Amino acid sequence: TLATKKVENGKDIKLTIDADLQQSLYKEYQNDKSASVAMNPKTGEILALVSTPSFSSNDFIFGFSSAEWQALNDDANKPLTNRFRGTYIPGSSMKPITAAIGLESNKIDPDEDFGAKDKWQKDSSWGNYYVTTLHAPKPNNLNNAIIYSDNVYFARAASEIGKEKLIEGYEKLKIGSKIPFELSLNASQYQNKDSKFDDQQLADSGYGQGQLLLNPVQLASIYGVFVNEGTIAQPYLVIDEKPNDAWIKDVFSKDTVKRIKEALVGVISDSNGTGHSIYHQDIELAGKTGTAELKSSQNDTSGSEIGWFTVMTTNSDNPVLITTMVEDVKNRGGSGYVVDHMKAPLGSYLYR
C-alpha cells in the first residue's frame, strides 16, 4: 500500500427551512424572476429562501449535456443566479423605515398634516425635477402616508429629517455593513461609493429610490423590528448554529415600533390600503408594498419596475414574516401582482 486516506463520512446538516412553505413560494413565483425570504421575526429562523426561476441541482450530480449547460447559461432569466443574494431598489418598502428614523430623531410629528400634494420639489434649484405620487391622502399625516404609500410625503419627511440623521439611521440598521448569515449575501447600500448625497437624493431616498439598494434577507430582518419590540433578530439557516444574541438590539423605541406597526396593519386592514387584497378577518396582518422604478430619467417611460411585498403576523403565537421581490412587474399590476401571488403561500402556512 503506497498511500491511504481514511474515509470521512459527510455530516448531516439540519436546516430551519419549512419545506412546505419553501415549495409553496417556489410554485407561486416559479415563472417570475423573484426572491422570497420567510422568517420567524422573533428568533431570526429562516423558514424559506427562494430564488426563481431555478434548476434541478441533481443535474450537477448526474451531469449536464453541453447543450443543457449552454442553455442554462444563455437563459435571459438567469436561473443560475441566487436572487436572494443580490440587492435591489426597495421602492416604497423603505417608507416605514424612513418614518421610524424620523420618529426616533424627533424630526417628524406623526400627526402633522403636510398638506396633500400630487407633486413636489424643495425649491427651484431642482429645475424640472419633481417628486410625484399616485395617492395624496387627506389628512396628509404619517399614518395615512404609509397606508396610501404617498411618495411626496416621504420625500418631504426625509428632507425634514436631514442627511445627517437619515444616514445615522441607516448605519444603525447596518445598511452597508456585512450581513451575518451562513450564506454570502451582497451588502446593502444607501449611496454609491464616492457619490454626493445632495438634497434631491435625500428626498428620493425617503421613498426608497435614490441610490438605495437592499438585500431581501436584510429587508425582511429589518421589518421584523416592528413585531419584535424594536430589536432585529439575526437571521440564521442552520439549526445547530442559532445565534446566542440578537443582531441589533433596541434599534427603535417601543413607542416608535407601536406607531409604525399600527400603520402597517392599516396597509392590510384599511380598504384603501395598498395590501388590502390579502386581508384576513380572523388573523391580524401587517405589511407594506413597494414598487421601485428603474429608469434613466424622470421622463423615461421604457424603464422596468420591481415589485415588493412584505407581510407578517402580529400575533406572537404564530410569528411569520415573508418578503418577496419580483422583477419586471410593470404592466402586470406592480406590487399588486406580488400581493395577489402571496395569498396561496401565506394562507397554506397560516391555516395548515
C-alpha positions in Angstrom: 0.0 0.0 0.0 1.6 3.2 -1.2 -0.9 5.6 0.2 -4.2 5.5 2.2 -6.7 8.0 3.3 -9.3 7.3 6.0 -12.9 7.6 5.0 -14.6 10.7 6.4 -18.3 10.5 6.1 -20.4 13.6 5.4 -22.2 15.3 8.2 -25.9 15.8 8.5 -27.0 19.4 8.4 -30.4 20.3 9.8 -31.8 23.5 8.3 -34.5 25.8 9.6 -36.3 25.6 6.2 -40.0 24.8 6.3 -40.2 22.5 3.2 -43.9 23.1 2.6 -43.6 26.9 2.7 -40.4 26.8 0.5 -42.2 24.7 -2.1 -45.4 26.9 -1.9 -43.4 30.1 -2.5 -41.4 28.5 -5.3 -44.6 27.2 -7.0 -46.3 30.6 -6.9 -43.4 32.6 -8.4 -41.6 29.9 -10.4 -42.3 31.7 -13.7 -41.0 35.1 -12.3 -37.6 36.5 -11.7 -38.0 36.7 -7.9 -36.6 36.2 -4.4 -38.6 35.3 -1.3 -37.5 35.2 2.3 -39.7 33.8 5.1 -38.6 34.0 8.7 -39.6 34.0 12.3 -39.0 37.6 13.2 -38.8 36.8 16.9 -35.9 34.4 16.5 -34.3 35.0 13.1 -35.1 31.5 12.0 -35.2 31.4 8.2 -38.3 29.4 7.1 -37.9 29.8 3.3 -35.2 31.1 1.0 -36.3 31.0 -2.6 -34.9 32.2 -5.9 -36.8 31.8 -9.2 -36.5 30.7 -11.9 -34.3 27.8 -10.9 -33.0 24.5 -12.0 -32.6 20.9 -10.6 -29.5 20.7 -8.5 -29.5 17.0 -9.2 -28.2 17.8 -12.7 -24.9 18.9 -11.2 -24.6 15.4 -9.7 -25.8 13.3 -12.7 -24.3 15.7 -15.3 -25.4 18.1 -18.0 -25.1 17.7 -21.7 -23.2 20.6 -23.4 -26.4 21.9 -24.8 -28.2 21.8 -21.5 -25.4 23.7 -19.7 -25.2 26.2 -22.5 -29.0 26.8 -22.4 -28.8 27.5 -18.6 -26.0 30.0 -19.1 -27.7 31.7 -22.0 -31.2 32.0 -20.4 -32.1 35.7 -20.2 -34.0 35.0 -16.9 -30.7 33.8 -15.3 -31.8 30.7 -13.5 -28.3 30.2 -12.1 -28.5 33.5 -10.2 -29.4 33.3 -6.5 -31.6 36.4 -6.4 -31.9 36.4 -2.6 -28.1 37.1 -2.5 -28.5 40.3 -4.5 -29.5 43.9 -3.8 -32.4 45.8 -5.4 -34.1 49.2 -5.2 -36.6 48.9 -2.4 -39.1 51.5 -3.5 -42.0 52.1 -1.1 -40.8 49.2 1.1 -38.4 51.8 2.6 -41.2 54.2 3.7 -41.8 52.7 7.2 -38.1 52.7 7.8 -37.9 56.4 6.9 -40.8 57.0 9.2 -39.2 55.2 12.1 -35.9 57.1 11.6 -37.9 60.3 11.6 -39.7 59.5 14.8 -36.6 58.4 16.6 -34.8 61.6 15.6 -37.8 63.7 16.6 -37.7 65.3 13.2 -41.3 64.1 12.3 -44.5 64.9 14.1 -46.7 61.9 13.1 -49.9 63.9 13.5 -48.7 66.9 11.4 -50.7 67.4 8.2 -48.1 68.1 5.4 -50.9 69.1 3.0 -51.7 66.7 0.2 -49.6 67.3 -3.0 -49.5 65.3 -6.2 -46.0 66.6 -7.0 -43.4 68.5 -5.0 -39.9 69.9 -5.2 -37.9 71.5 -2.5 -37.1 74.7 -4.5 -36.5 76.0 -8.0 -32.9 74.7 -7.9 -34.3 71.2 -8.9 -35.3 72.6 -12.3 -37.8 70.3 -13.9 -37.4 67.6 -11.4 -40.4 66.9 -9.1 -41.3 64.0 -6.8 -44.7 62.7 -7.8 -47.2 60.4 -6.2 -50.3 58.4 -7.2 -52.1 58.9 -3.9 -52.0 62.1 -1.8 -54.3 61.3 1.2 -56.1 63.8 3.4 -55.1 64.5 6.1 -51.6 64.1 4.9 -50.1 62.6 8.1 -47.8 59.7 8.8 -50.4 57.0 9.2 -52.2 57.8 6.0 -49.0 58.3 4.1 -48.0 54.7 4.9 -51.4 53.2 4.2 -51.8 55.1 0.9 -48.0 54.9 0.1 -47.5 58.6 -0.6 -44.1 59.3 -2.3 -44.4 63.1 -1.7 -44.9 62.8 2.0 -41.8 60.7 2.5 -39.7 62.8 0.2 -40.6 65.8 2.4 -40.2 63.8 5.5 -36.6 62.8 4.5 -35.9 66.5 3.8 -37.1 67.3 7.3 -35.0 64.5 8.9 -31.9 65.8 7.1 -28.9 64.0 5.6 -27.0 63.5 8.9 -29.9 61.9 10.8 -31.1 59.8 7.9 -27.6 58.3 7.3 -27.2 57.8 11.1 -30.4 55.8 11.0 -29.3 53.7 8.0 -26.0 52.9 9.7 -27.8 52.0 12.9 -29.7 49.4 10.8 -26.4 48.2 9.4 -27.3 49.2 5.9 -24.0 49.0 4.1 -22.4 46.5 6.5 -21.8 42.8 6.0 -24.9 40.7 6.8 -24.2 38.0 9.3 -25.5 34.8 7.7 -24.3 31.3 6.8 -24.6 32.1 3.0 -22.8 35.0 1.4 -25.1 37.9 0.8 -24.4 41.2 -1.1 -24.2 44.1 1.2 -27.0 46.7 1.0 -26.2 50.4 0.4 -27.7 53.8 0.9 -25.5 55.6 -1.7 -22.9 54.8 -4.4 -19.3 54.9 -3.4 -17.8 58.5 -3.7 -21.2 59.9 -4.8 -22.6 63.2 -3.4 -25.6 62.8 -1.1 -27.4 66.0 -2.2 -30.9 67.3 -1.4 -32.5 65.6 -4.3 -31.0 62.2 -3.4 -32.0 62.8 0.2 -35.7 63.3 -0.8 -35.6 60.3 -3.2 -34.2 58.1 -0.5 -37.2 58.9 1.7 -39.5 56.8 -0.5 -36.9 54.2 -1.4 -35.4 55.4 -4.7 -32.2 57.4 -5.0 -29.2 55.1 -4.7 -30.7 52.8 -2.1 -30.2 49.0 -2.7 -31.4 46.5 -0.2 -30.8 42.8 0.1 -34.1 40.8 0.6 -32.8 38.9 3.7 -31.8 42.2 5.3 -35.0 44.0 4.4 -37.0 41.1 6.0 -34.9 41.2 9.1 -35.4 45.0 9.4 -39.1 44.6 9.1 -39.0 42.2 12.0 -38.2 45.1 14.3 -41.9 46.2 14.1 -43.2 43.0 15.7 -40.1 42.3 17.9 -40.3 45.3 20.2 -37.6 47.3 18.5 -35.0 44.5 18.2 -33.7 42.9 14.9 -33.1 39.2 15.2 -30.1 37.8 13.4 -31.2 35.6 10.5 -29.9 32.0 10.6 -30.3 28.9 8.5 -28.6 26.0 10.3 -30.5 24.8 13.4 -27.3 24.0 15.4 -25.9 27.4 14.7 -28.6 29.5 16.2 -27.1 32.9 17.3 -26.8 33.5 21.0 -27.8 37.1 20.7 -29.9 39.5 18.6 -28.3 41.2 15.6 -29.3 44.8 16.6 -30.8 45.4 20.0 -33.3 48.3 20.7 -32.8 49.9 17.3 -36.2 51.7 17.7 -38.2 52.6 20.8 -41.3 50.7 21.7 -43.4 53.8 21.0 -42.0 54.2 17.5 -42.5 50.5 16.8 -46.1 50.6 18.0 -47.0 53.5 15.8 -45.4 52.1 12.7 -46.9 48.7 13.3 -50.4 50.2 13.6 -49.9 51.9 10.2 -48.6 48.6 8.6 -51.7 46.9 10.0 -53.7 49.6 8.2 -52.0 48.8 4.9 -53.7 45.4 5.1 -56.9 46.2 7.0 -57.9 49.6 5.6 -60.0 49.3 2.4 -57.7 52.0 0.9 -54.5 50.2 1.9 -52.2 49.0 -0.9 -52.1 45.5 0.5 -55.8 45.2 1.4 -56.5 42.3 -1.1 -54.6 39.9 1.3 -56.7 40.9 4.4 -57.7 38.1 6.7 -60.6 38.8 9.1 -59.5 36.3 11.7 -55.7 36.9 11.7 -54.2 40.4 12.1 -51.6 41.0 9.5 -49.2 43.9 8.9 -47.4 44.7 5.7 -46.1 47.0 3.1 -46.0 47.1 -0.7 -43.3 48.6 -2.8 -42.9 49.4 -6.5 -39.4 50.5 -7.5 -38.8 52.2 -10.8 -35.7 51.5 -12.9 -35.3 54.3 -15.5 -32.7 56.6 -16.8 -34.6 59.9 -16.2 -37.9 61.1 -14.8 -39.3 61.3 -18.3 -38.2 57.7 -19.2 -41.3 55.6 -19.9 -39.5 52.5 -21.1 -37.9 51.5 -17.7 -38.9 48.4 -15.8 -40.3 48.1 -12.3 -39.6 45.9 -9.3 -42.5 44.8 -7.1 -42.1 44.1 -3.4 -44.4 42.9 -0.7 -43.6 42.2 3.0 -46.4 40.7 5.2 -46.2 39.5 8.8 -48.4 38.2 11.5 -48.6 40.4 14.6 -49.7 37.5 16.9 -46.7 36.1 18.7 -48.3 32.7 18.8 -47.6 32.2 15.1 -44.8 34.5 14.1 -44.0 34.6 10.4 -42.7 37.3 8.1 -42.4 36.9 4.3 -40.7 39.4 1.9 -40.9 38.8 -1.8 -39.3 40.8 -4.6 -40.4 40.3 -8.2 -38.7 41.8 -11.2 -40.4 43.2 -14.3 -43.9 43.8 -12.8 -44.6 46.9 -15.0 -47.9 46.5 -16.7 -48.6 43.3 -14.6 -50.1 45.1 -11.6 -46.9 46.4 -10.0 -46.6 45.4 -6.4 -50.2 44.3 -6.5 -49.0 41.3 -8.6 -46.8 40.2 -5.7 -49.6 40.7 -3.2 -52.0 38.5 -5.2 -49.5 35.7 -5.6 -48.7 35.8 -1.8 -52.2 34.7 -0.9 -51.7 31.0 -1.5 -48.3 30.5 0.2 -49.3 32.6 3.2 -52.8 31.0 3.5 -51.4 27.5 3.3 -48.9 28.3 6.1 -51.3 30.0 8.4 -54.2 27.5 8.1 -52.5 24.2 7.9 
